[in-house]
Amino acid sequence: MPISGDTCRYSSAVLSSVGDYTTTGANHIWDFSALDSTGQMMRKFEPSSATPYFFYFFPPKYGEQTLDSVPIPAIPIGGLTLSIKDIYSFYKKNGTSSFNAEGLGLTMSGIPIGTTAQGNDDDELYLFPLNYLDRDSTTFNFSTPTFSAIPFTYKKHGYRITEADGWGTIITPYGTDSCLRVVTTQYSIDTISIPALPAGFNKFGFPNYVRSYQWLSVNEKIPYLEVSGNLIGNNFTVTQARYRDRLRSFVGIKEDKQQLALSVFPNPTSNQLTIITSKNIGSIKAELVDIQGKAVFVSDLNNNTNLVNQHTFDVSGVAKGIYILNLSNLEGKQSLKISIQ
């Protein structure tokens, strides 16, 4: 398990390249050598003093940023719009018995708040020893403090089912290792209360059911491979696949036979993306898609009277991550990997 100060690099995989992730059993071989990466990021397990939530989680506690934001309905409060951003999970290893998430840090409408376990009801992510065919069910109950200066409260409670349903060997572009396959499902209800609003309209909750297929190795501090997503009823939808990896070169232009773009910059970017094309190359269709193939924007790049054509797009509202910029015309197409930070 990771400890404070650890950093672990991983690659995000194109979901269509994952293949069969459900088949499992004893002495099984999982061959994910065909995983196609869209880019890399780092899991950083930071001491609490390096996070915005130091006041709530004193050292030696440590955490990592797990989400940029939580999608919630837009509800105005005293001229402000409620938002939940910069979500951190804070961990502790409970001796040799478990590895727990003992709280969440989140910024609600600009206010950093710690959501801590009530009655010591942590979220036990793993119970030890963890062996093949083990199946555990644990509960958790987190809540923000009830300070009068904070105009809302956030609560998260539910239970987690963890099952070790396979063991054997896993193969990825990173390498080959012995592993234990674990499936963990979180069933939680997130509730936001706003005392300033009228009774009957001051509290709303939303389910947060997620599942994660993990291949754990004793040689790595994060899963060798993790396939995760949302659970609605019995329907599981994969939203992310990531695997432990070494440093690779992903960011930049990947040229196909047809070079439609002379330059794309800056890359990585956070605000604007500029595409330079030749004057006489004709109209080009530009499409920016996420790793699931969903289009973020589509535009036609037309000629102008300059020696080259410069097209600038505002991407400040696009979520952080790795995207594919597809350029195409009658002559061919070009795909470029774009990092938005």
Contacts in CASP RR format, 6 or more apart in sequence:
PFRMAT RR
TARGET T0000
AUTHOR 0000-0000-0000
METHOD contacts of the structure
MODEL  1
MPISGDTCRYSSAVLSSVGDYTTTGANHIWDFSALDSTGQMMRKFEPSSA
TPYFFYFFPPKYGEQTLDSVPIPAIPIGGLTLSIKDIYSFYKKNGTSSFN
AEGLGLTMSGIPIGTTAQGNDDDELYLFPLNYLDRDSTTFNFSTPTFSAI
PFTYKKHGYRITEADGWGTIITPYGTDSCLRVVTTQYSIDTISIPALPAG
FNKFGFPNYVRSYQWLSVNEKIPYLEVSGNLIGNNFTVTQARYRDRLRSF
VGIKEDKQQLALSVFPNPTSNQLTIITSKNIGSIKAELVDIQGKAVFVSD
LNNNTNLVNQHTFDVSGVAKGIYILNLSNLEGKQSLKISIQ
1 93 0 8 1.000
1 99 0 8 1.000
1 126 0 8 1.000
1 221 0 8 1.000
2 8 0 8 1.000
2 43 0 8 1.000
2 45 0 8 1.000
2 91 0 8 1.000
2 221 0 8 1.000
2 222 0 8 1.000
3 45 0 8 1.000
3 62 0 8 1.000
3 93 0 8 1.000
3 221 0 8 1.000
4 45 0 8 1.000
4 46 0 8 1.000
4 47 0 8 1.000
4 59 0 8 1.000
4 60 0 8 1.000
4 62 0 8 1.000
4 63 0 8 1.000
5 44 0 8 1.000
5 45 0 8 1.000
5 46 0 8 1.000
5 47 0 8 1.000
5 62 0 8 1.000
6 43 0 8 1.000
6 44 0 8 1.000
6 45 0 8 1.000
6 221 0 8 1.000
7 42 0 8 1.000
7 43 0 8 1.000
7 44 0 8 1.000
7 45 0 8 1.000
8 42 0 8 1.000
8 43 0 8 1.000
8 45 0 8 1.000
8 220 0 8 1.000
8 221 0 8 1.000
8 222 0 8 1.000
8 244 0 8 1.000
9 40 0 8 1.000
9 41 0 8 1.000
9 42 0 8 1.000
9 43 0 8 1.000
9 244 0 8 1.000
9 245 0 8 1.000
9 246 0 8 1.000
9 247 0 8 1.000
10 40 0 8 1.000
10 41 0 8 1.000
10 42 0 8 1.000
10 43 0 8 1.000
10 222 0 8 1.000
10 242 0 8 1.000
10 243 0 8 1.000
10 244 0 8 1.000
10 245 0 8 1.000
11 35 0 8 1.000
11 37 0 8 1.000
11 38 0 8 1.000
11 39 0 8 1.000
11 40 0 8 1.000
11 173 0 8 1.000
11 174 0 8 1.000
11 242 0 8 1.000
11 243 0 8 1.000
11 245 0 8 1.000
11 248 0 8 1.000
11 250 0 8 1.000
12 37 0 8 1.000
12 38 0 8 1.000
12 39 0 8 1.000
12 40 0 8 1.000
12 41 0 8 1.000
12 240 0 8 1.000
12 241 0 8 1.000
12 242 0 8 1.000
12 291 0 8 1.000
12 321 0 8 1.000
12 322 0 8 1.000
13 35 0 8 1.000
13 36 0 8 1.000
13 37 0 8 1.000
13 38 0 8 1.000
13 241 0 8 1.000
13 242 0 8 1.000
13 243 0 8 1.000
13 291 0 8 1.000
14 35 0 8 1.000
14 36 0 8 1.000
14 37 0 8 1.000
14 38 0 8 1.000
14 291 0 8 1.000
15 238 0 8 1.000
15 241 0 8 1.000
15 291 0 8 1.000
15 292 0 8 1.000
17 34 0 8 1.000
17 35 0 8 1.000
17 36 0 8 1.000
18 32 0 8 1.000
18 35 0 8 1.000
18 227 0 8 1.000
18 238 0 8 1.000
18 241 0 8 1.000
19 32 0 8 1.000
19 34 0 8 1.000
21 30 0 8 1.000
21 32 0 8 1.000
21 213 0 8 1.000
21 227 0 8 1.000
21 241 0 8 1.000
22 213 0 8 1.000
24 165 0 8 1.000
24 166 0 8 1.000
24 181 0 8 1.000
25 165 0 8 1.000
25 166 0 8 1.000
25 167 0 8 1.000
25 181 0 8 1.000
26 132 0 8 1.000
26 166 0 8 1.000
26 167 0 8 1.000
26 168 0 8 1.000
27 167 0 8 1.000
27 168 0 8 1.000
28 166 0 8 1.000
28 167 0 8 1.000
28 168 0 8 1.000
28 169 0 8 1.000
28 181 0 8 1.000
29 168 0 8 1.000
29 169 0 8 1.000
29 170 0 8 1.000
29 171 0 8 1.000
30 168 0 8 1.000
30 169 0 8 1.000
30 170 0 8 1.000
30 171 0 8 1.000
30 179 0 8 1.000
30 181 0 8 1.000
30 215 0 8 1.000
30 225 0 8 1.000
31 171 0 8 1.000
32 170 0 8 1.000
32 171 0 8 1.000
32 172 0 8 1.000
32 225 0 8 1.000
32 243 0 8 1.000
33 171 0 8 1.000
33 172 0 8 1.000
33 173 0 8 1.000
35 172 0 8 1.000
35 173 0 8 1.000
35 241 0 8 1.000
35 243 0 8 1.000
37 173 0 8 1.000
37 245 0 8 1.000
37 248 0 8 1.000
37 250 0 8 1.000
38 250 0 8 1.000
38 291 0 8 1.000
38 322 0 8 1.000
38 323 0 8 1.000
38 324 0 8 1.000
38 337 0 8 1.000
39 248 0 8 1.000
39 250 0 8 1.000
39 251 0 8 1.000
39 322 0 8 1.000
39 337 0 8 1.000
39 339 0 8 1.000
40 245 0 8 1.000
40 247 0 8 1.000
40 248 0 8 1.000
40 250 0 8 1.000
41 242 0 8 1.000
41 321 0 8 1.000
43 64 0 8 1.000
43 222 0 8 1.000
44 64 0 8 1.000
44 65 0 8 1.000
45 62 0 8 1.000
45 63 0 8 1.000
45 64 0 8 1.000
45 91 0 8 1.000
46 62 0 8 1.000
46 63 0 8 1.000
46 64 0 8 1.000
47 59 0 8 1.000
47 60 0 8 1.000
47 61 0 8 1.000
47 62 0 8 1.000
48 54 0 8 1.000
48 57 0 8 1.000
48 58 0 8 1.000
48 59 0 8 1.000
48 61 0 8 1.000
48 62 0 8 1.000
48 63 0 8 1.000
48 90 0 8 1.000
49 59 0 8 1.000
51 57 0 8 1.000
51 63 0 8 1.000
51 65 0 8 1.000
51 88 0 8 1.000
51 105 0 8 1.000
52 86 0 8 1.000
52 88 0 8 1.000
52 105 0 8 1.000
52 107 0 8 1.000
52 112 0 8 1.000
53 88 0 8 1.000
53 90 0 8 1.000
53 105 0 8 1.000
53 112 0 8 1.000
53 113 0 8 1.000
53 114 0 8 1.000
55 112 0 8 1.000
55 114 0 8 1.000
56 105 0 8 1.000
56 113 0 8 1.000
56 114 0 8 1.000
56 116 0 8 1.000
57 63 0 8 1.000
57 90 0 8 1.000
57 103 0 8 1.000
57 105 0 8 1.000
57 114 0 8 1.000
61 90 0 8 1.000
61 91 0 8 1.000
61 92 0 8 1.000
61 102 0 8 1.000
62 90 0 8 1.000
62 91 0 8 1.000
63 88 0 8 1.000
63 89 0 8 1.000
63 90 0 8 1.000
63 91 0 8 1.000
64 88 0 8 1.000
64 89 0 8 1.000
64 91 0 8 1.000
65 86 0 8 1.000
65 87 0 8 1.000
65 88 0 8 1.000
66 87 0 8 1.000
66 88 0 8 1.000
66 89 0 8 1.000
67 87 0 8 1.000
68 85 0 8 1.000
68 86 0 8 1.000
68 87 0 8 1.000
68 319 0 8 1.000
68 320 0 8 1.000
69 83 0 8 1.000
69 84 0 8 1.000
69 85 0 8 1.000
69 86 0 8 1.000
69 87 0 8 1.000
70 84 0 8 1.000
70 85 0 8 1.000
70 87 0 8 1.000
70 106 0 8 1.000
70 190 0 8 1.000
72 82 0 8 1.000
72 83 0 8 1.000
72 84 0 8 1.000
72 192 0 8 1.000
72 206 0 8 1.000
73 204 0 8 1.000
74 81 0 8 1.000
74 82 0 8 1.000
75 81 0 8 1.000
75 82 0 8 1.000
75 194 0 8 1.000
76 82 0 8 1.000
77 109 0 8 1.000
77 151 0 8 1.000
77 152 0 8 1.000
77 194 0 8 1.000
77 196 0 8 1.000
77 197 0 8 1.000
78 196 0 8 1.000
80 109 0 8 1.000
81 109 0 8 1.000
82 108 0 8 1.000
82 109 0 8 1.000
82 152 0 8 1.000
82 192 0 8 1.000
82 194 0 8 1.000
83 108 0 8 1.000
83 109 0 8 1.000
83 110 0 8 1.000
84 106 0 8 1.000
84 107 0 8 1.000
84 108 0 8 1.000
84 154 0 8 1.000
85 106 0 8 1.000
85 107 0 8 1.000
85 110 0 8 1.000
86 105 0 8 1.000
86 106 0 8 1.000
86 107 0 8 1.000
86 112 0 8 1.000
87 104 0 8 1.000
87 105 0 8 1.000
87 106 0 8 1.000
88 104 0 8 1.000
88 105 0 8 1.000
88 106 0 8 1.000
89 101 0 8 1.000
89 103 0 8 1.000
89 104 0 8 1.000
89 105 0 8 1.000
90 101 0 8 1.000
90 102 0 8 1.000
90 103 0 8 1.000
90 104 0 8 1.000
90 105 0 8 1.000
91 99 0 8 1.000
91 100 0 8 1.000
91 101 0 8 1.000
91 102 0 8 1.000
91 125 0 8 1.000
92 99 0 8 1.000
92 100 0 8 1.000
92 102 0 8 1.000
92 122 0 8 1.000
93 99 0 8 1.000
93 100 0 8 1.000
94 100 0 8 1.000
94 122 0 8 1.000
94 124 0 8 1.000
96 128 0 8 1.000
97 127 0 8 1.000
97 128 0 8 1.000
98 124 0 8 1.000
98 125 0 8 1.000
98 126 0 8 1.000
98 127 0 8 1.000
98 128 0 8 1.000
99 124 0 8 1.000
99 125 0 8 1.000
99 126 0 8 1.000
99 128 0 8 1.000
100 122 0 8 1.000
100 123 0 8 1.000
100 124 0 8 1.000
100 125 0 8 1.000
101 122 0 8 1.000
101 123 0 8 1.000
101 125 0 8 1.000
101 140 0 8 1.000
102 116 0 8 1.000
102 117 0 8 1.000
102 122 0 8 1.000
102 123 0 8 1.000
103 114 0 8 1.000
103 115 0 8 1.000
103 116 0 8 1.000
103 117 0 8 1.000
103 122 0 8 1.000
103 123 0 8 1.000
103 142 0 8 1.000
104 114 0 8 1.000
104 115 0 8 1.000
104 142 0 8 1.000
104 156 0 8 1.000
105 112 0 8 1.000
105 113 0 8 1.000
105 114 0 8 1.000
105 115 0 8 1.000
106 112 0 8 1.000
106 113 0 8 1.000
106 114 0 8 1.000
106 115 0 8 1.000
106 154 0 8 1.000
107 113 0 8 1.000
108 144 0 8 1.000
108 150 0 8 1.000
108 152 0 8 1.000
108 154 0 8 1.000
109 152 0 8 1.000
111 150 0 8 1.000
113 144 0 8 1.000
113 145 0 8 1.000
113 150 0 8 1.000
113 154 0 8 1.000
114 144 0 8 1.000
114 145 0 8 1.000
115 142 0 8 1.000
115 143 0 8 1.000
115 144 0 8 1.000
115 154 0 8 1.000
115 155 0 8 1.000
115 156 0 8 1.000
116 142 0 8 1.000
116 143 0 8 1.000
116 145 0 8 1.000
117 123 0 8 1.000
117 140 0 8 1.000
117 141 0 8 1.000
117 142 0 8 1.000
118 141 0 8 1.000
118 142 0 8 1.000
118 143 0 8 1.000
119 141 0 8 1.000
121 139 0 8 1.000
121 140 0 8 1.000
121 141 0 8 1.000
122 140 0 8 1.000
123 138 0 8 1.000
123 140 0 8 1.000
123 142 0 8 1.000
123 160 0 8 1.000
123 186 0 8 1.000
124 136 0 8 1.000
124 138 0 8 1.000
124 140 0 8 1.000
124 160 0 8 1.000
125 160 0 8 1.000
125 162 0 8 1.000
125 184 0 8 1.000
126 162 0 8 1.000
126 182 0 8 1.000
127 134 0 8 1.000
127 136 0 8 1.000
127 138 0 8 1.000
127 162 0 8 1.000
130 164 0 8 1.000
130 180 0 8 1.000
130 182 0 8 1.000
130 216 0 8 1.000
131 164 0 8 1.000
131 180 0 8 1.000
132 164 0 8 1.000
132 165 0 8 1.000
132 166 0 8 1.000
132 167 0 8 1.000
132 180 0 8 1.000
133 164 0 8 1.000
133 165 0 8 1.000
134 162 0 8 1.000
134 163 0 8 1.000
134 164 0 8 1.000
135 161 0 8 1.000
135 162 0 8 1.000
135 163 0 8 1.000
135 164 0 8 1.000
136 161 0 8 1.000
136 162 0 8 1.000
136 163 0 8 1.000
137 159 0 8 1.000
137 160 0 8 1.000
137 161 0 8 1.000
137 162 0 8 1.000
138 159 0 8 1.000
138 160 0 8 1.000
138 162 0 8 1.000
139 157 0 8 1.000
139 158 0 8 1.000
139 159 0 8 1.000
139 160 0 8 1.000
140 156 0 8 1.000
140 157 0 8 1.000
140 158 0 8 1.000
140 159 0 8 1.000
140 160 0 8 1.000
140 188 0 8 1.000
141 155 0 8 1.000
141 156 0 8 1.000
141 157 0 8 1.000
141 158 0 8 1.000
142 155 0 8 1.000
142 156 0 8 1.000
142 157 0 8 1.000
143 153 0 8 1.000
143 154 0 8 1.000
143 155 0 8 1.000
143 156 0 8 1.000
144 150 0 8 1.000
144 152 0 8 1.000
144 153 0 8 1.000
144 154 0 8 1.000
144 155 0 8 1.000
146 153 0 8 1.000
151 194 0 8 1.000
151 195 0 8 1.000
151 196 0 8 1.000
152 192 0 8 1.000
152 193 0 8 1.000
152 194 0 8 1.000
152 195 0 8 1.000
153 192 0 8 1.000
153 193 0 8 1.000
154 190 0 8 1.000
154 191 0 8 1.000
154 192 0 8 1.000
155 190 0 8 1.000
155 191 0 8 1.000
155 193 0 8 1.000
156 188 0 8 1.000
156 189 0 8 1.000
156 190 0 8 1.000
156 191 0 8 1.000
156 208 0 8 1.000
157 188 0 8 1.000
157 189 0 8 1.000
158 186 0 8 1.000
158 187 0 8 1.000
158 188 0 8 1.000
158 189 0 8 1.000
159 186 0 8 1.000
159 187 0 8 1.000
159 188 0 8 1.000
160 184 0 8 1.000
160 185 0 8 1.000
160 186 0 8 1.000
160 187 0 8 1.000
161 184 0 8 1.000
161 185 0 8 1.000
161 187 0 8 1.000
162 182 0 8 1.000
162 183 0 8 1.000
162 184 0 8 1.000
162 185 0 8 1.000
163 182 0 8 1.000
163 183 0 8 1.000
163 184 0 8 1.000
164 180 0 8 1.000
164 181 0 8 1.000
164 182 0 8 1.000
165 181 0 8 1.000
165 182 0 8 1.000
165 183 0 8 1.000
166 180 0 8 1.000
166 181 0 8 1.000
167 178 0 8 1.000
167 179 0 8 1.000
167 180 0 8 1.000
167 181 0 8 1.000
168 178 0 8 1.000
168 179 0 8 1.000
168 180 0 8 1.000
168 181 0 8 1.000
169 176 0 8 1.000
169 177 0 8 1.000
169 178 0 8 1.000
169 179 0 8 1.000
170 176 0 8 1.000
170 177 0 8 1.000
170 179 0 8 1.000
170 215 0 8 1.000
170 217 0 8 1.000
170 224 0 8 1.000
170 225 0 8 1.000
172 224 0 8 1.000
172 225 0 8 1.000
172 243 0 8 1.000
172 244 0 8 1.000
172 245 0 8 1.000
173 243 0 8 1.000
173 245 0 8 1.000
174 224 0 8 1.000
174 243 0 8 1.000
174 244 0 8 1.000
174 245 0 8 1.000
174 246 0 8 1.000
177 217 0 8 1.000
177 219 0 8 1.000
177 220 0 8 1.000
177 224 0 8 1.000
178 217 0 8 1.000
178 218 0 8 1.000
179 215 0 8 1.000
179 216 0 8 1.000
179 217 0 8 1.000
179 224 0 8 1.000
180 215 0 8 1.000
180 216 0 8 1.000
180 217 0 8 1.000
181 213 0 8 1.000
181 214 0 8 1.000
181 215 0 8 1.000
181 216 0 8 1.000
182 213 0 8 1.000
182 214 0 8 1.000
182 215 0 8 1.000
182 216 0 8 1.000
183 211 0 8 1.000
183 212 0 8 1.000
183 213 0 8 1.000
183 214 0 8 1.000
184 211 0 8 1.000
184 212 0 8 1.000
184 214 0 8 1.000
185 209 0 8 1.000
185 210 0 8 1.000
185 211 0 8 1.000
185 212 0 8 1.000
185 231 0 8 1.000
186 208 0 8 1.000
186 209 0 8 1.000
186 210 0 8 1.000
186 211 0 8 1.000
187 207 0 8 1.000
187 209 0 8 1.000
188 207 0 8 1.000
188 208 0 8 1.000
188 209 0 8 1.000
189 205 0 8 1.000
189 206 0 8 1.000
189 207 0 8 1.000
189 208 0 8 1.000
190 205 0 8 1.000
190 206 0 8 1.000
190 207 0 8 1.000
190 208 0 8 1.000
191 203 0 8 1.000
191 204 0 8 1.000
191 205 0 8 1.000
192 203 0 8 1.000
192 204 0 8 1.000
192 205 0 8 1.000
193 202 0 8 1.000
193 203 0 8 1.000
194 202 0 8 1.000
194 203 0 8 1.000
195 202 0 8 1.000
196 202 0 8 1.000
209 230 0 8 1.000
209 231 0 8 1.000
209 232 0 8 1.000
209 233 0 8 1.000
210 228 0 8 1.000
210 229 0 8 1.000
210 230 0 8 1.000
210 231 0 8 1.000
211 228 0 8 1.000
211 229 0 8 1.000
211 230 0 8 1.000
211 231 0 8 1.000
211 236 0 8 1.000
212 226 0 8 1.000
212 227 0 8 1.000
212 228 0 8 1.000
212 229 0 8 1.000
213 226 0 8 1.000
213 227 0 8 1.000
213 228 0 8 1.000
214 223 0 8 1.000
214 225 0 8 1.000
214 226 0 8 1.000
215 223 0 8 1.000
215 224 0 8 1.000
215 225 0 8 1.000
215 226 0 8 1.000
216 223 0 8 1.000
216 224 0 8 1.000
217 224 0 8 1.000
220 244 0 8 1.000
222 244 0 8 1.000
223 243 0 8 1.000
223 244 0 8 1.000
224 243 0 8 1.000
224 244 0 8 1.000
225 241 0 8 1.000
225 242 0 8 1.000
225 243 0 8 1.000
225 244 0 8 1.000
226 240 0 8 1.000
226 241 0 8 1.000
226 242 0 8 1.000
226 243 0 8 1.000
227 238 0 8 1.000
227 240 0 8 1.000
227 241 0 8 1.000
228 238 0 8 1.000
228 239 0 8 1.000
228 240 0 8 1.000
228 241 0 8 1.000
229 236 0 8 1.000
229 237 0 8 1.000
229 238 0 8 1.000
229 239 0 8 1.000
229 240 0 8 1.000
230 236 0 8 1.000
230 237 0 8 1.000
230 239 0 8 1.000
231 237 0 8 1.000
239 292 0 8 1.000
250 322 0 8 1.000
250 337 0 8 1.000
250 339 0 8 1.000
251 267 0 8 1.000
251 268 0 8 1.000
251 337 0 8 1.000
251 339 0 8 1.000
252 264 0 8 1.000
252 267 0 8 1.000
252 336 0 8 1.000
252 337 0 8 1.000
252 338 0 8 1.000
253 261 0 8 1.000
253 263 0 8 1.000
253 264 0 8 1.000
253 267 0 8 1.000
253 336 0 8 1.000
254 334 0 8 1.000
254 335 0 8 1.000
254 336 0 8 1.000
254 337 0 8 1.000
255 334 0 8 1.000
256 332 0 8 1.000
256 333 0 8 1.000
256 334 0 8 1.000
256 335 0 8 1.000
257 332 0 8 1.000
258 331 0 8 1.000
258 332 0 8 1.000
258 333 0 8 1.000
258 334 0 8 1.000
259 334 0 8 1.000
260 277 0 8 1.000
260 281 0 8 1.000
260 284 0 8 1.000
260 327 0 8 1.000
260 328 0 8 1.000
260 329 0 8 1.000
260 331 0 8 1.000
260 332 0 8 1.000
260 333 0 8 1.000
260 334 0 8 1.000
261 275 0 8 1.000
261 276 0 8 1.000
261 277 0 8 1.000
261 327 0 8 1.000
261 334 0 8 1.000
261 336 0 8 1.000
262 276 0 8 1.000
262 277 0 8 1.000
262 278 0 8 1.000
262 308 0 8 1.000
263 274 0 8 1.000
263 275 0 8 1.000
263 276 0 8 1.000
264 273 0 8 1.000
264 274 0 8 1.000
264 275 0 8 1.000
264 276 0 8 1.000
264 325 0 8 1.000
264 336 0 8 1.000
264 338 0 8 1.000
265 273 0 8 1.000
265 274 0 8 1.000
265 276 0 8 1.000
266 272 0 8 1.000
266 273 0 8 1.000
266 274 0 8 1.000
267 273 0 8 1.000
267 336 0 8 1.000
267 338 0 8 1.000
267 339 0 8 1.000
268 338 0 8 1.000
268 339 0 8 1.000
268 340 0 8 1.000
268 341 0 8 1.000
269 315 0 8 1.000
269 338 0 8 1.000
269 339 0 8 1.000
269 340 0 8 1.000
269 341 0 8 1.000
270 315 0 8 1.000
270 316 0 8 1.000
270 340 0 8 1.000
270 341 0 8 1.000
271 314 0 8 1.000
271 315 0 8 1.000
271 316 0 8 1.000
272 312 0 8 1.000
272 313 0 8 1.000
272 314 0 8 1.000
272 315 0 8 1.000
272 316 0 8 1.000
273 288 0 8 1.000
273 312 0 8 1.000
273 313 0 8 1.000
273 315 0 8 1.000
273 325 0 8 1.000
273 338 0 8 1.000
274 310 0 8 1.000
274 311 0 8 1.000
274 312 0 8 1.000
274 313 0 8 1.000
275 286 0 8 1.000
275 301 0 8 1.000
275 310 0 8 1.000
275 311 0 8 1.000
275 312 0 8 1.000
275 313 0 8 1.000
275 325 0 8 1.000
275 327 0 8 1.000
276 308 0 8 1.000
276 309 0 8 1.000
276 310 0 8 1.000
276 311 0 8 1.000
277 284 0 8 1.000
277 301 0 8 1.000
277 308 0 8 1.000
277 309 0 8 1.000
277 311 0 8 1.000
278 308 0 8 1.000
278 309 0 8 1.000
279 303 0 8 1.000
279 304 0 8 1.000
279 306 0 8 1.000
279 307 0 8 1.000
279 308 0 8 1.000
279 309 0 8 1.000
280 303 0 8 1.000
281 303 0 8 1.000
281 329 0 8 1.000
281 331 0 8 1.000
282 302 0 8 1.000
282 303 0 8 1.000
282 329 0 8 1.000
283 300 0 8 1.000
283 301 0 8 1.000
283 302 0 8 1.000
283 303 0 8 1.000
283 329 0 8 1.000
284 300 0 8 1.000
284 301 0 8 1.000
284 327 0 8 1.000
284 328 0 8 1.000
284 329 0 8 1.000
285 298 0 8 1.000
285 299 0 8 1.000
285 300 0 8 1.000
285 301 0 8 1.000
285 326 0 8 1.000
285 327 0 8 1.000
285 328 0 8 1.000
285 329 0 8 1.000
286 298 0 8 1.000
286 299 0 8 1.000
286 300 0 8 1.000
286 301 0 8 1.000
286 311 0 8 1.000
286 325 0 8 1.000
286 326 0 8 1.000
286 327 0 8 1.000
287 295 0 8 1.000
287 297 0 8 1.000
287 298 0 8 1.000
287 325 0 8 1.000
287 326 0 8 1.000
287 327 0 8 1.000
287 328 0 8 1.000
288 295 0 8 1.000
288 296 0 8 1.000
288 297 0 8 1.000
288 298 0 8 1.000
288 315 0 8 1.000
288 318 0 8 1.000
288 323 0 8 1.000
288 324 0 8 1.000
288 325 0 8 1.000
288 326 0 8 1.000
288 338 0 8 1.000
289 295 0 8 1.000
289 296 0 8 1.000
289 323 0 8 1.000
289 324 0 8 1.000
289 326 0 8 1.000
290 296 0 8 1.000
290 321 0 8 1.000
290 323 0 8 1.000
291 322 0 8 1.000
291 323 0 8 1.000
291 324 0 8 1.000
293 324 0 8 1.000
296 318 0 8 1.000
296 323 0 8 1.000
297 313 0 8 1.000
299 311 0 8 1.000
299 313 0 8 1.000
301 309 0 8 1.000
301 311 0 8 1.000
301 327 0 8 1.000
302 309 0 8 1.000
303 309 0 8 1.000
315 340 0 8 1.000
318 340 0 8 1.000
319 340 0 8 1.000
320 340 0 8 1.000
320 341 0 8 1.000
321 339 0 8 1.000
321 340 0 8 1.000
321 341 0 8 1.000
322 337 0 8 1.000
322 338 0 8 1.000
322 339 0 8 1.000
322 340 0 8 1.000
323 337 0 8 1.000
323 338 0 8 1.000
323 339 0 8 1.000
323 340 0 8 1.000
324 335 0 8 1.000
324 336 0 8 1.000
324 337 0 8 1.000
324 338 0 8 1.000
325 335 0 8 1.000
325 336 0 8 1.000
325 337 0 8 1.000
325 338 0 8 1.000
326 333 0 8 1.000
326 334 0 8 1.000
326 335 0 8 1.000
327 333 0 8 1.000
327 334 0 8 1.000
327 335 0 8 1.000
327 336 0 8 1.000
328 334 0 8 1.000
END
